[in-house]
C-alpha cells in the first residue's frame, strides 16, 4: 500500500488557488487506476506546522504532496493557528524530512518558485519535485493529474513526473518545463539499508513491466541463489566485480547476459545491478529496436557526454570517448537490452557499423554488455566472433535462468504479501494452523500449474498475480477459475476480447487467434511449439498485404504479452525471419 499525504494550505491574505479541484483530479486519477487498491490518499487542509509534523508521524507516507503558495527563497506558505500566513523555510522543512527519510520516498512541492526548497529537501529524500518559476492554476492541476495517472498505472515516480509535464504540454498550456525533478539515489541506498533491521521491505509489483532503479531496495529479495556478507547474490557480484575492474586482464570488453524469454534479465540489470555500481562508472542504457539501435546508442552517448561533437558518427564517438575516458579515470558502461531485436532484423552487411564500434571496447575505458534471449545464441556467437571477443561462461557471459519451483513459491508468496491478500488471517491457534496449511497448498498448486519442466517463468508469475488481483487467494477460487490453465484463458479474454481490453488488442484479436493456432503444437505432443516464418504467419493472420499491421501484431504478442518469441532465421532460408 502506497500512502500519499496531500497537504493543502491557502492562508488568509494570499492569492486563492483551486486546491479542491486539484485533489478532485488526483482522486479521480487514482480511482480509475488498475492498481487503485495499492494507493491510499490522506488529506490535510489548512495545514499548520503542527499538522505537518503530526501527519508525517501518524501516517508514515511514501509520497508527500504539498499544494499551495511558494515564496522563493523565503519558504512555503503554511497557516498558523489563526489561519494567517506562516512561512516555513526550506532548511526547516529539510530537517523535518531528514527525520522521515526512512519512509518518505517522494516529495512534490506544487507551489510557485519551490525549486529552492526542493533542492534543500533533496539532500535527504530520494525524489523531490518543485517548480522553477510561477505556474498557473490550470497547469499545476494538469501536472498533478498526469503524475497520478501514471503513478496509478504502475509507472515510477520519475516516469510519472514526465507524464505530468506531458499533460501540461498536450493541453497547450504554458509552463510544461516549469516542474523540475531532483534525484538522490545515494540517499535511497543509505536509508533503505538502515531500515533493513526492521525486516524485509515490501515488494511493489510492476505487472508485466521490468523492475527499475527505484525498485532496487526490495529487488534482491526476488533473486535466487546464495548471498555474501554484503547481501549481494553471487549472480550480481559476478557482474559488479568485472564492471568496476579497470585492469583489462581481469575484465572484458563485451559481455553477454542471456536467458530464456521472461526470465527477468532486464529486471536483474535495471533494479539489481546498475543501482549498485560505483560512481566511477558512467552508464549508458539503450533498448535495442529493429531499426534505430545505432541512433539510440549515439543519442544516449551524447546525452551522457554533452561535450561530444554533434557531427561525430558512432565509430568516431567511440574513439573519442575511449581517449577522453582514459584521461578522466572513469569507465563508460554501455548496456544494450533486448539485443535480439537488432540481431533479428539486420543483415550481415547492416551490422557492420555497430560491430566496428563494439570492436573499440577495451574493458578498461569502454565496456559493453548485451542482453539477449538464449534462442539467439547462434547469431550472437557469430557477432562476437566478428568483433574478436570469445564468449566464455564465468568470464564475460552468464545465464539468467528461470526460477526453480522452490524459489518460485517464495516469490509468489512475496507478491501475495505485497497485495495484502492474507493480511486478515485468523489469530486463533486452531484456525491459524488450518489457514497456514491452506495457504501453503494454494502456493504449491499455483506454482505447480505455472511450472514447465520444473522451471517457472517470471512473467507467468507476474501474469498470475495480475489476474488474481481482487480475488481471494484460496483453493476454492483457484478451482473455480479452472486452475492455472483457467487463469491463462482469463488472460486471453481480458487482454484481447473484453470490453476494457486495449482497443489495439481488440482490433487484432482475430489475427491473434490465427497466429497462435498456427504456432501451437499438436494435442498430446511434447514439443512446445512450431517454428513458422514471418511470411507464413502473415498469410495465416490475414495481413499478407498489411505489413505494418503484422509488425504491430508481433509486437503485441512478443513485447507486451510474451506469448511468442521471434527466433534466429537458421533453418528457415537465408533471408527469412521466423517466430
Secondary structure, 3 states (H helix, E strand, C coil): CEEEEEEECCCCCCCCCCHHHHHHHHHHHHHCCCCHHHEEEEEECCCCHHHHHHHHHHHCCCEEEEECCECHHHCEEEECCCCCEEEECHHHHHHHHHHCCCCCCEEEEECCCCHHHHHHHCCCCCEEEEECCCCCHHHHHHHHHHHHHHHHCCCCHHHHHHHHHHHHHHCCCCCCCCEEEEECHHHHHHHHHHHHHHCCCCCCCCCCCCCCHHHHHHHHHHCCCCECCCCCEHHHHHHHHHHHCCCHHHCCCEEEEEECCCCCHHHHHHHHHHHHCCCCEEEEEEECCCCCHHHHHHHHHHHHCCCCCCCCCHHHHHHHHHHHHHHHCCEEEEEEECHHHHHHHCCCHHHHHHHHHHHCCCCCCEEEEEEEEHHHHHHHHHHHHHCCCCCCECCCEEECCCEEHHHHHHHHHHHHHHHCCCCCCCCCHHHHHHHHHHHHHHHHHHHHHHCECCEECHHHHHHHHHHCCCCCCCHHHHHHCCHHHHHHHHHHHHHHHCCCCCHHHHHCHHHHHHHHHHHCCCCCCCCCCCCCEHHHHHHHHCCCCCHHHHHHHHHHHHHHCCCCCCECCCCCCCCCCEC
